[in-house]
Amino acid sequence: MFVSTASLGKGRREVDAAEARWLAELGEYDRSGDWAIDGYLNAAAALRDVCRMDAGVAQHYVHLARRLATLPEVAEAYAAGDISLRHAQAIADAYTAKRADALAAAQPQLVDFALEHTPKEVAALVRYLTDAIDGDDGSTADEDDYNVRRLYASKTSRGQGDLRGTCDPLSFEIVEQALNAEMERDLQAADPRPKPVRRMDALTNLCRRSLD
């Protein structure tokens, strides 16, 4: 079957648009309070149950839906499939009450930039913008990065572990260096293990030594 780049691009935009519609529905459900009628403590709890999501993932989607509701031009571009989930996240993650007016005013420029650049490049521009808004040479952004640190650890029905987390740049550098050093120490001759497996083994080794 012949697949063109145009077809791939069109399909990806349709996926993004469909996910944006789903997020908009989630936002409406969150604001409506119908989750209480359905017997849940909040919208995230309902989402975790009906979509079989980890708690942290469900909460992340609810937070994103709330922030996109305050950034209508970003939400509109996302709903049209013009920008991706990661583009929208890069902008929405910077939203705070103090930055609300400035980010709202900058939406057209941010969306235009996102149309031509990667999410990583958008995140860099947003970081530059928020530093200027905060007027503190990035210290507020650094504090925000630090305050979002999370590590979720859950056990599946089969007893497997599911680890997901986010950390500030300095913490990540420490974790990455420790894992890389242990991966190097644990490297075997003609090692058949792919890198993600070696990384998990390295984390287990570090934890085992700590317990010992």
N, CA, C and O of each residue as an XYZ file, in Angstrom:
848
protein
N       0.845     -1.199      0.000
C       0.000      0.000      0.000
C       0.879      1.248      0.000
O       1.799      1.376      0.808
N       0.582      2.159     -0.915
C       1.352      3.398     -0.993
C       0.840      4.391      0.042
O      -0.361      4.643      0.139
N       1.751      4.940      0.801
C       1.412      5.954      1.801
C       2.241      7.196      1.517
O       3.469      7.131      1.447
N       1.573      8.312      1.357
C       2.269      9.563      1.055
C       2.502     10.379      2.316
O       1.840     10.171      3.333
N       3.439     11.299      2.242
C       3.670     12.197      3.383
C       2.437     13.057      3.649
O       2.146     13.403      4.794
N       1.710     13.400      2.570
C       0.483     14.185      2.742
C      -0.543     13.405      3.555
O      -1.237     13.964      4.404
N      -0.628     12.098      3.280
C      -1.569     11.255      4.017
C      -1.174     11.145      5.482
O      -2.028     11.187      6.368
N       0.122     11.003      5.734
C       0.594     10.931      7.118
C       0.292     12.222      7.866
O      -0.163     12.196      9.009
N       0.548     13.350      7.212
C       0.283     14.642      7.852
C      -1.195     14.836      8.131
O      -1.577     15.310      9.201
N      -2.027     14.466      7.162
C      -3.481     14.605      7.323
C      -3.973     13.720      8.457
O      -4.794     14.148      9.268
N      -3.477     12.490      8.517
C      -3.892     11.580      9.577
C      -3.494     12.078     10.952
O      -4.254     11.958     11.912
N      -2.280     12.644     11.041
C      -1.812     13.156     12.321
C      -2.655     14.340     12.775
O      -2.972     14.455     13.959
N      -3.019     15.215     11.854
C      -3.863     16.365     12.204
C      -5.241     15.908     12.660
O      -5.826     16.509     13.562
N      -5.762     14.858     12.052
C      -7.071     14.339     12.450
C      -7.006     13.754     13.862
O      -7.943     13.909     14.645
N      -5.896     13.083     14.184
C      -5.718     12.540     15.531
C      -5.661     13.677     16.553
O      -6.307     13.617     17.598
N      -4.876     14.716     16.237
C      -4.756     15.860     17.153
C      -6.107     16.535     17.364
O      -6.466     16.883     18.489
N      -6.857     16.720     16.271
C      -8.159     17.376     16.370
C      -9.127     16.546     17.206
O      -9.892     17.091     18.001
N      -9.093     15.225     17.024
C      -9.986     14.348     17.792
C      -9.640     14.394     19.277
O     -10.530     14.417     20.127
N      -8.343     14.407     19.585
C      -7.938     14.467     20.985
C      -8.312     15.816     21.600
O      -8.683     15.886     22.772
N      -8.214     16.873     20.819
C      -8.600     18.197     21.309
C     -10.086     18.236     21.638
O     -10.489     18.835     22.636
N     -10.899     17.602     20.804
C     -12.345     17.552     21.082
C     -12.613     16.772     22.367
O     -13.470     17.144     23.169
N     -11.868     15.689     22.545
C     -12.021     14.890     23.770
C     -11.635     15.708     25.002
O     -12.310     15.634     26.028
N     -10.561     16.482     24.908
C     -10.141     17.327     26.035
C     -11.182     18.397     26.331
O     -11.444     18.713     27.492
N     -11.776     18.954     25.276
C     -12.818     19.964     25.472
C     -14.017     19.352     26.198
O     -14.604     19.985     27.076
N     -14.380     18.121     25.831
C     -15.471     17.429     26.512
C     -15.114     17.172     27.979
O     -15.954     17.308     28.869
N     -13.866     16.803     28.210
C     -13.418     16.582     29.587
C     -13.531     17.867     30.395
O     -13.960     17.843     31.548
N     -13.145     18.994     29.787
C     -13.254     20.270     30.478
C     -14.686     20.597     30.844
O     -14.957     21.079     31.944
N     -15.613     20.336     29.919
C     -17.026     20.590     30.200
C     -17.532     19.700     31.328
O     -18.296     20.139     32.188
N     -17.099     18.454     31.313
C     -17.498     17.510     32.366
C     -16.952     17.948     33.714
O     -17.644     17.866     34.728
N     -15.712     18.414     33.724
C     -15.075     18.878     34.960
C     -15.832     20.073     35.530
O     -16.106     20.125     36.729
N     -16.168     21.030     34.671
C     -16.850     22.250     35.128
C     -18.299     21.990     35.538
O     -18.838     22.682     36.403
N     -18.920     21.001     34.921
C     -20.342     20.750     35.181
C     -20.610     20.194     36.581
O     -21.688     20.389     37.142
N     -19.618     19.504     37.132
C     -19.824     18.856     38.426
C     -20.602     17.558     38.328
O     -20.964     16.975     39.350
N     -20.867     17.095     37.107
C     -21.629     15.856     36.933
C     -20.888     14.631     37.459
O     -21.487     13.580     37.684
N     -19.566     14.782     37.653
C     -18.804     13.668     38.224
C     -19.309     13.302     39.618
O     -19.232     12.144     40.030
N     -19.828     14.303     40.344
C     -20.382     14.017     41.678
C     -21.664     13.199     41.556
O     -21.908     12.286     42.344
N     -22.475     13.539     40.562
C     -23.709     12.789     40.321
C     -23.385     11.348     39.949
O     -24.115     10.416     40.286
N     -22.258     11.195     39.238
C     -21.839      9.855     38.802
C     -21.157      9.067     39.918
O     -20.776      7.911     39.731
N     -21.007      9.706     41.084
C     -20.458      8.994     42.229
C     -18.956      9.094     42.396
O     -18.348      8.262     43.070
N     -18.337     10.127     41.777
C     -16.888     10.289     41.875
C     -16.539     11.529     42.700
O     -17.344     12.452     42.826
N     -15.340     11.536     43.254
C     -14.883     12.674     44.051
C     -14.520     13.863     43.182
O     -14.637     15.007     43.622
N     -14.082     13.613     41.959
C     -13.711     14.674     41.027
C     -13.655     14.106     39.617
O     -13.835     12.905     39.412
N     -13.403     14.982     38.646
C     -13.378     14.542     37.249
C     -12.220     13.592     36.983
O     -12.350     12.664     36.185
N     -11.083     13.817     37.646
C      -9.925     12.950     37.448
C     -10.221     11.528     37.901
O      -9.803     10.568     37.253
N     -10.935     11.390     39.004
C     -11.290     10.059     39.501
C     -12.196      9.334     38.514
O     -12.051      8.133     38.287
N     -13.135     10.083     37.928
C     -14.016      9.489     36.923
C     -13.219      9.056     35.694
O     -13.426      7.969     35.154
N     -12.313      9.918     35.269
C     -11.503      9.622     34.089
C     -10.625      8.400     34.335
O     -10.484      7.544     33.461
N     -10.047      8.323     35.505
C      -9.192      7.184     35.851
C      -9.985      5.881     35.763
O      -9.466      4.861     35.310
N     -11.237      5.923     36.195
C     -12.061      4.714     36.226
C     -12.529      4.316     34.826
O     -12.308      3.187     34.386
N     -13.172      5.247     34.137
C     -13.795      4.877     32.855
C     -12.781      4.690     31.732
O     -13.051      3.967     30.772
N     -11.607      5.337     31.840
C     -10.587      5.199     30.801
C      -9.425      4.320     31.240
O      -8.459      4.148     30.497
N      -9.514      3.762     32.448
C      -8.472      2.870     32.982
C      -7.096      3.542     32.933
O      -6.124      2.968     32.443
N      -7.041      4.768     33.453
C      -5.807      5.545     33.475
C      -5.178      5.515     34.854
O      -5.856      5.305     35.859
N      -3.865      5.729     34.887
C      -3.206      5.961     36.166
C      -3.680      7.307     36.715
O      -4.047      8.202     35.954
N      -3.670      7.438     38.029
C      -4.178      8.650     38.670
C      -3.448      9.899     38.193
O      -4.085     10.917     37.922
N      -2.122      9.837     38.085
C      -1.357     11.001     37.667
C      -1.659     11.426     36.253
O      -1.712     12.620     35.959
N      -1.859     10.462     35.368
C      -2.181     10.770     33.967
C      -3.553     11.429     33.877
O      -3.730     12.414     33.160
N      -4.521     10.883     34.606
C      -5.868     11.451     34.593
C      -5.862     12.889     35.111
O      -6.497     13.768     34.529
N      -5.139     13.121     36.209
C      -5.062     14.471     36.769
C      -4.402     15.429     35.799
O      -4.800     16.589     35.696
N      -3.387     14.946     35.083
C      -2.704     15.788     34.096
C      -3.677     16.243     33.014
O      -3.668     17.412     32.627
N      -4.515     15.333     32.520
C      -5.468     15.695     31.467
C      -6.478     16.722     31.972
O      -6.843     17.650     31.250
N      -6.923     16.552     33.203
C      -7.881     17.513     33.761
C      -7.247     18.902     33.871
O      -7.870     19.902     33.513
N      -6.009     18.961     34.368
C      -5.321     20.250     34.472
C      -5.146     20.891     33.100
O      -5.328     22.099     32.945
N      -4.791     20.074     32.100
C      -4.595     20.617     30.755
C      -5.902     21.149     30.194
O      -5.923     22.213     29.575
N      -6.992     20.422     30.402
C      -8.298     20.885     29.917
C      -8.681     22.214     30.560
O      -9.244     23.088     29.901
N      -8.377     22.364     31.847
C      -8.700     23.616     32.541
C      -7.886     24.778     31.969
O      -8.419     25.869     31.763
N      -6.611     24.548     31.716
C      -5.766     25.623     31.216
C      -6.117     26.004     29.781
O      -6.080     27.182     29.426
N      -6.454     25.020     28.960
C      -6.823     25.330     27.581
C      -8.117     26.135     27.528
O      -8.335     26.906     26.594
N      -8.972     25.955     28.530
C     -10.202     26.747     28.578
C      -9.905     28.228     28.769
O     -10.726     29.074     28.413
N      -8.745     28.548     29.325
C      -8.347     29.948     29.529
C      -7.517     30.475     28.358
O      -7.166     31.654     28.321
N      -7.205     29.593     27.398
C      -6.391     29.973     26.236
C      -7.150     29.579     24.962
O      -6.757     28.636     24.275
N      -8.227     30.291     24.648
C      -9.111     29.865     23.557
C      -8.451     29.799     22.181
O      -8.797     28.935     21.376
N      -7.510     30.692     21.901
C      -6.876     30.668     20.578
C      -5.950     29.466     20.428
O      -5.838     28.887     19.347
N      -5.290     29.097     21.519
C      -4.469     27.876     21.507
C      -5.379     26.665     21.348
O      -5.094     25.770     20.552
N      -6.478     26.635     22.108
C      -7.425     25.526     22.030
C      -8.025     25.413     20.630
O      -8.235     24.307     20.132
N      -8.297     26.542     20.000
C      -8.881     26.537     18.660
C      -7.903     25.945     17.639
O      -8.295     25.145     16.789
N      -6.640     26.339     17.730
C      -5.633     25.804     16.810
C      -5.448     24.307     17.025
O      -5.245     23.560     16.068
N      -5.518     23.878     18.256
C      -5.397     22.469     18.585
C      -6.600     21.700     18.049
O      -6.444     20.626     17.469
N      -7.795     22.247     18.240
C      -9.016     21.592     17.780
C      -9.055     21.462     16.256
O      -9.677     20.546     15.719
N      -8.388     22.381     15.572
C      -8.330     22.326     14.109
C      -7.261     21.355     13.613
O      -7.162     21.086     12.416
N      -6.461     20.832     14.547
C      -5.383     19.947     14.150
C      -4.162     20.675     13.630
O      -3.250     20.060     13.077
N      -4.145     22.001     13.809
C      -3.018     22.790     13.308
C      -1.783     22.667     14.197
O      -0.653     22.787     13.723
N      -2.006     22.426     15.489
C      -0.901     22.186     16.414
C      -1.190     20.889     17.161
O      -2.331     20.429     17.202
N      -0.162     20.308     17.747
C      -0.310     19.012     18.403
C      -0.562     19.166     19.901
O      -0.547     20.270     20.446
N      -0.793     18.031     20.543
C      -0.954     18.017     21.993
C       0.271     18.602     22.677
O       0.143     19.398     23.607
N       1.450     18.216     22.227
C       2.672     18.698     22.875
C       2.872     20.195     22.644
O       3.394     20.877     23.525
N       2.479     20.717     21.503
C       2.521     22.172     21.295
C       1.610     22.870     22.314
O       2.001     23.836     22.970
N       0.374     22.342     22.422
C      -0.590     22.949     23.346
C      -0.088     22.864     24.780
O      -0.241     23.814     25.547
N       0.509     21.735     25.147
C       1.031     21.576     26.501
C       2.144     22.567     26.788
O       2.209     23.132     27.880
N       3.019     22.783     25.816
C       4.150     23.686     26.014
C       3.679     25.091     26.375
O       4.331     25.794     27.146
N       2.553     25.489     25.816
C       2.003     26.816     26.109
C       1.179     26.784     27.394
O       1.334     27.641     28.263
N       0.301     25.784     27.504
C      -0.611     25.718     28.652
C       0.127     25.494     29.963
O      -0.303     25.995     31.002
N       1.226     24.753     29.934
C       1.967     24.468     31.166
C       2.527     25.726     31.812
O       2.823     25.735     33.007
N       2.674     26.787     31.026
C       3.226     28.041     31.556
C       2.149     28.906     32.215
O       2.460     29.934     32.817
N       0.900     28.495     32.102
C      -0.191     29.329     32.600
C      -0.220     29.373     34.122
O      -0.214     28.337     34.787
N      -0.251     30.571     34.655
C      -0.525     30.814     36.077
C      -1.432     32.035     36.144
O      -1.580     32.763     35.162
N      -2.029     32.252     37.289
C      -2.914     33.411     37.439
C      -2.163     34.713     37.181
O      -2.720     35.642     36.597
N      -0.904     34.787     37.611
C      -0.123     36.008     37.426
C       0.219     36.253     35.960
O       0.375     37.398     35.536
N       0.332     35.185     35.198
C       0.710     35.323     33.794
C      -0.490     35.343     32.853
O      -0.323     35.480     31.642
N      -1.686     35.208     33.395
C      -2.879     35.002     32.573
C      -3.042     36.061     31.495
O      -3.206     35.724     30.322
N      -3.001     37.332     31.869
C      -3.244     38.403     30.895
C      -2.168     38.436     29.820
O      -2.474     38.577     28.635
N      -0.915     38.308     30.227
C       0.186     38.371     29.263
C       0.149     37.189     28.300
O       0.357     37.363     27.099
N      -0.113     35.994     28.815
C      -0.182     34.823     27.942
C      -1.383     34.897     27.006
O      -1.301     34.503     25.843
N      -2.493     35.404     27.522
C      -3.678     35.552     26.673
C      -3.388     36.497     25.505
O      -3.796     36.240     24.372
N      -2.688     37.578     25.789
C      -2.358     38.547     24.749
C      -1.363     37.979     23.733
O      -1.367     38.368     22.565
N      -0.522     37.064     24.186
C       0.525     36.513     23.311
C       0.060     35.308     22.515
O       0.834     34.762     21.729
N      -1.177     34.881     22.695
C      -1.654     33.673     22.031
C      -1.476     33.680     20.509
O      -0.998     32.685     19.964
N      -1.839     34.758     19.795
C      -1.682     34.725     18.333
C      -0.243     34.472     17.902
O       0.003     33.697     16.978
N       0.704     35.122     18.565
C       2.109     34.950     18.216
C       2.603     33.538     18.553
O       3.364     32.939     17.793
N       2.166     33.024     19.688
C       2.583     31.683     20.094
C       2.029     30.629     19.145
O       2.732     29.688     18.777
N       0.776     30.785     18.753
C       0.176     29.830     17.808
C       0.875     29.906     16.455
O       1.188     28.873     15.864
N       1.123     31.114     15.959
C       1.828     31.267     14.679
C       3.196     30.599     14.726
O       3.619     29.961     13.762
N       3.879     30.750     15.846
C       5.201     30.138     15.995
C       5.072     28.614     16.024
O       5.883     27.905     15.428
N       4.049     28.118     16.722
C       3.851     26.673     16.827
C       3.523     26.036     15.482
O       3.813     24.859     15.266
N       2.928     26.795     14.588
C       2.585     26.254     13.271
C       3.816     25.878     12.457
O       3.735     25.057     11.544
N       4.959     26.481     12.788
C       6.168     26.285     11.989
C       7.319     25.647     12.766
O       8.383     25.401     12.199
N       7.117     25.377     14.057
C       8.231     24.903     14.873
C       7.831     23.709     15.728
O       6.646     23.422     15.894
N       8.821     23.023     16.263
C       8.599     21.837     17.078
C       8.130     22.230     18.480
O       8.326     23.371     18.901
N       7.513     21.294     19.204
C       7.119     21.580     20.593
C       8.299     22.017     21.455
O       8.142     22.881     22.317
N       9.473     21.439     21.239
C      10.647     21.821     22.017
C      11.005     23.278     21.770
O      11.355     24.001     22.702
N      10.918     23.713     20.514
C      11.214     25.114     20.193
C      10.144     26.036     20.762
O      10.449     27.143     21.207
N       8.895     25.587     20.750
C       7.818     26.378     21.354
C       8.049     26.518     22.855
O       7.868     27.599     23.415
N       8.449     25.426     23.508
C       8.706     25.469     24.951
C       9.821     26.455     25.274
O       9.758     27.160     26.282
N      10.848     26.507     24.416
C      11.949     27.447     24.639
C      11.452     28.892     24.516
O      11.833     29.752     25.310
N      10.608     29.153     23.524
C      10.048     30.501     23.360
C       9.158     30.857     24.544
O       9.208     31.981     25.044
N       8.354     29.918     24.990
C       7.471     30.169     26.134
C       8.301     30.455     27.379
O       7.953     31.327     28.174
N       9.388     29.728     27.545
C      10.270     29.969     28.692
C      10.840     31.391     28.648
O      10.894     32.081     29.666
N      11.258     31.809     27.471
C      11.775     33.173     27.302
C      10.688     34.199     27.635
O      10.947     35.197     28.307
N       9.475     33.940     27.157
C       8.358     34.860     27.396
C       8.012     34.935     28.875
O       7.804     36.024     29.410
N       7.947     33.778     29.546
C       7.578     33.787     30.963
C       8.665     34.432     31.820
O       8.366     35.065     32.833
N       9.920     34.272     31.416
C      10.988     34.966     32.138
C      10.784     36.471     32.060
O      10.970     37.186     33.045
N      10.401     36.946     30.877
C      10.156     38.379     30.695
C       8.929     38.833     31.487
O       8.928     39.916     32.072
N       7.888     38.003     31.503
C       6.677     38.346     32.252
C       6.969     38.410     33.744
O       6.540     39.339     34.429
N       7.703     37.416     34.246
C       7.989     37.346     35.678
C       8.982     38.417     36.112
O       8.963     38.868     37.257
N       9.855     38.820     35.181
C      10.810     39.875     35.481
C      11.808     39.523     36.553
O      12.246     40.387     37.313
N      12.178     38.229     36.621
C      13.096     37.821     37.689
C      14.217     36.927     37.162
O      14.776     36.111     37.894
N      14.533     37.099     35.869
C      15.607     36.329     35.249
C      15.381     34.823     35.345
O      16.332     34.043     35.406
N      14.102     34.425     35.358
C      13.786     33.002     35.310
C      13.623     32.316     36.644
O      13.359     31.114     36.673
N      13.768     33.026     37.757
C      13.693     32.342     39.049
C      12.296     31.788     39.322
O      12.157     30.732     39.939
N      11.253     32.504     38.862
C       9.902     31.990     39.046
C       9.689     30.730     38.241
O       9.077     29.774     38.717
N      10.202     30.729     37.005
C      10.084     29.536     36.171
C      10.839     28.372     36.791
O      10.377     27.231     36.761
N      12.009     28.672     37.357
C      12.776     27.614     38.019
C      12.001     27.041     39.204
O      11.992     25.832     39.434
N      11.350     27.941     39.953
C      10.556     27.481     41.098
C       9.370     26.654     40.630
O       9.021     25.651     41.252
N       8.738     27.085     39.508
C       7.624     26.322     38.956
C       8.082     24.931     38.529
O       7.402     23.936     38.781
N       9.255     24.875     37.873
C       9.810     23.583     37.465
C      10.011     22.676     38.675
O       9.716     21.481     38.632
N      10.518     23.268     39.752
C      10.799     22.475     40.954
C       9.512     21.985     41.600
O       9.445     20.861     42.096
N       8.490     22.837     41.590
C       7.248     22.498     42.275
C       6.416     21.448     41.546
O       5.494     20.885     42.136
N       6.720     21.170     40.271
C       5.949     20.160     39.550
C       6.552     18.768     39.704
O       6.064     17.823     39.084
N       7.601     18.615     40.513
C       8.244     17.308     40.645
C       7.249     16.290     41.206
O       6.587     16.532     42.215
N       7.166     15.179     40.544
C       6.238     14.117     40.927
C       6.844     12.780     40.515
O       7.563     12.698     39.520
N       6.554     11.745     41.275
C       6.877     10.387     40.870
C       5.695      9.513     41.255
O       5.370      9.378     42.435
N       5.056      8.923     40.260
C       3.925      8.048     40.489
C       4.388      6.603     40.358
O       5.055      6.244     39.388
N       4.036      5.786     41.323
C       4.392      4.372     41.314
C       3.139      3.566     41.605
O       2.564      3.670     42.688
N       2.716      2.765     40.643
C       1.517      1.960     40.829
C       1.784      0.537     40.364
O       2.657      0.288     39.532
N       1.015     -0.386     40.917
C       1.160     -1.802     40.575
C      -0.029     -2.228     39.730
O      -1.175     -1.943     40.076
N       0.241     -2.908     38.626
C      -0.823     -3.370     37.744
C      -1.459     -4.624     38.321
O      -0.987     -5.172     39.317
N      -2.526     -5.069     37.691
C      -3.233     -6.263     38.168
C      -2.356     -7.507     38.088
O      -2.592     -8.485     38.797
N      -1.346     -7.468     37.225
C      -0.435     -8.607     37.080
C       0.783     -8.482     37.997
O       1.680     -9.324     37.965
N       0.807     -7.435     38.805
C       1.906     -7.247     39.728
C       3.081     -6.490     39.155
O       4.089     -6.304     39.837
N       2.970     -6.050     37.910
C       4.037     -5.252     37.313
C       3.983     -3.830     37.859
O       2.936     -3.364     38.308
N       5.120     -3.150     37.814
C       5.160     -1.781     38.306
C       5.103     -0.776     37.166
O       5.697     -0.994     36.110
N       4.395      0.316     37.377
C       4.302      1.387     36.388
C       4.833      2.663     37.033
O       4.212      3.189     37.956
N       5.964      3.162     36.565
C       6.589      4.364     37.108
C       6.475      5.498     36.103
O       6.815      5.329     34.932
N       6.004      6.639     36.547
C       5.915      7.835     35.700
C       6.259      9.040     36.555
O       5.825      9.134     37.704
N       7.035      9.961     36.002
C       7.405     11.103     36.822
C       7.853     12.305     36.029
O       8.114     12.224     34.829
N       7.937     13.417     36.721
C       8.427     14.682     36.181
C       9.297     15.323     37.246
O       8.967     15.279     38.431
N      10.412     15.923     36.830
C      11.255     16.592     37.821
C      11.889     17.831     37.218
O      11.904     18.022     36.002
N      12.406     18.658     38.091
C      13.065     19.883     37.655
C      14.393     19.530     36.974
O      14.904     18.427     37.165
N      14.957     20.453     36.182
C      16.176     20.150     35.424
C      17.348     19.660     36.267
O      18.059     18.741     35.859
N      17.561     20.266     37.444
C      18.685     19.852     38.273
C      18.494     18.435     38.794
O      19.421     17.625     38.770
N      17.286     18.141     39.264
C      17.010     16.791     39.758
C      17.173     15.769     38.640
O      17.708     14.681     38.851
N      16.705     16.132     37.445
C      16.834     15.198     36.323
C      18.300     14.932     35.998
O      18.682     13.801     35.698
N      19.119     15.982     36.061
C      20.543     15.806     35.785
C      21.178     14.842     36.786
O      22.003     14.007     36.415
N      20.786     14.963     38.065
C      21.317     14.065     39.089
C      20.867     12.625     38.827
O      21.673     11.696     38.868
N      19.575     12.456     38.559
C      19.041     11.117     38.304
C      19.676     10.520     37.055
O      20.076      9.355     37.047
N      19.766     11.326     36.001
C      20.328     10.835     34.737
C      21.784     10.414     34.907
O      22.191      9.367     34.404
N      22.574     11.230     35.618
C      23.982     10.896     35.825
C      24.126      9.609     36.639
O      24.982      8.776     36.340
N      23.294      9.448     37.663
C      23.359      8.239     38.489
C      22.990      7.007     37.671
O      23.647      5.970     37.769
N      21.939      7.122     36.866
C      21.527      5.989     36.038
C      22.580      5.651     34.988
O      22.893      4.481     34.767
N      23.124      6.684     34.342
C      24.135      6.449     33.309
C      25.379      5.788     33.900
O      25.966      4.898     33.284
N      25.780      6.227     35.097
C      26.965      5.643     35.738
C      26.721      4.174     36.076
O      27.600      3.335     35.879
N      25.530      3.865     36.585
C      25.219      2.475     36.932
C      25.061      1.627     35.674
O      25.449      0.458     35.668
N      24.500      2.195     34.614
C      24.382      1.463     33.356
C      25.762      1.124     32.800
O      25.968      0.038     32.259
N      26.698      2.048     32.935
C      28.060      1.803     32.469
C      28.721      0.715     33.316
O      29.399     -0.164     32.783
N      28.525      0.775     34.624
C      29.116     -0.224     35.519
C      28.536     -1.603     35.247
O      29.245     -2.607     35.326
N      27.245     -1.653     34.926
C      26.529     -2.911     34.761
C      26.597     -3.453     33.328
O      26.061     -4.523     33.038
N      27.254     -2.714     32.444
C      27.308     -3.118     31.034
C      28.075     -4.424     30.886
O      29.184     -4.571     31.399
N      27.476     -5.357     30.186
C      28.066     -6.670     29.981
C      28.655     -6.777     28.571
O      28.291     -6.017     27.674
N      29.546     -7.710     28.397
C      30.120     -7.945     27.074
C      29.029     -8.432     26.127
O      28.268     -9.347     26.443
N      28.972     -7.786     24.940
C      27.932     -8.128     23.954
C      26.546     -8.104     24.600
O      25.722     -8.991     24.379
N      26.316     -7.077     25.395
C      25.080     -6.970     26.172
C      23.862     -6.976     25.244
O      23.755     -6.107     24.379
N      22.934     -7.941     25.403
C      21.768     -8.011     24.516
C      20.621     -7.103     24.941
O      19.642     -6.949     24.210
N      20.742     -6.502     26.124
C      19.623     -5.713     26.653
C      19.515     -4.365     25.951
O      20.517     -3.661     25.819
N      18.320     -3.990     25.497
C      18.142     -2.644     24.947
C      18.301     -1.601     26.050
O      18.217     -1.922     27.235
N      18.529     -0.359     25.653
C      18.835      0.688     26.625
C      17.740      0.886     27.676
O      18.066      1.046     28.852
N      16.463      0.882     27.306
C      15.440      1.051     28.352
C      15.480     -0.052     29.403
O      15.220      0.201     30.579
N      15.810     -1.290     28.981
C      15.912     -2.391     29.937
C      17.112     -2.178     30.848
O      17.020     -2.397     32.056
N      18.233     -1.753     30.280
C      19.422     -1.488     31.084
C      19.168     -0.355     32.075
O      19.684     -0.379     33.192
N      18.383      0.626     31.674
C      18.081      1.744     32.573
C      17.238      1.274     33.752
O      17.467      1.688     34.889
N      16.251      0.402     33.479
C      15.426     -0.130     34.562
C      16.257     -0.994     35.487
O      16.099     -0.932     36.706
N      17.143     -1.799     34.919
C      18.020     -2.631     35.748
C      18.929     -1.759     36.609
O      19.196     -2.082     37.767
N      19.403     -0.645     36.036
C      20.270      0.265     36.789
C      19.529      0.872     37.971
O      20.082      0.973     39.066
N      18.276      1.278     37.754
C      17.477      1.841     38.846
C      17.263      0.805     39.947
O      17.350      1.119     41.135
N      16.984     -0.425     39.541
C      16.789     -1.499     40.518
C      18.071     -1.747     41.318
O      18.027     -1.940     42.533
N      19.198     -1.738     40.629
C      20.480     -1.935     41.312
C      20.734     -0.839     42.344
O      21.155     -1.118     43.466
N      20.474      0.417     41.952
C      20.689      1.540     42.869
C      19.779      1.425     44.095
O      20.212      1.683     45.218
N      18.548      1.046     43.882
C      17.605      0.911     45.000
C      17.995     -0.268     45.896
O      17.896     -0.188     47.120
N      18.437     -1.361     45.270
C      18.850     -2.537     46.062
C      20.037     -2.196     46.956
O      20.072     -2.593     48.121
N      21.005     -1.465     46.418
C      22.168     -1.089     47.212
C      21.761     -0.156     48.342
O      22.303     -0.244     49.443
N      20.815      0.734     48.083
C      20.338      1.646     49.123
C      19.678      0.866     50.263
O      19.894      1.172     51.435
N      18.881     -0.132     49.918
C      18.215     -0.949     50.932
C      19.233     -1.780     51.706
O      19.085     -1.974     52.913
N      20.275     -2.277     51.017
C      21.308     -3.054     51.694
C      22.066     -2.197     52.708
O      22.976     -2.688     53.375
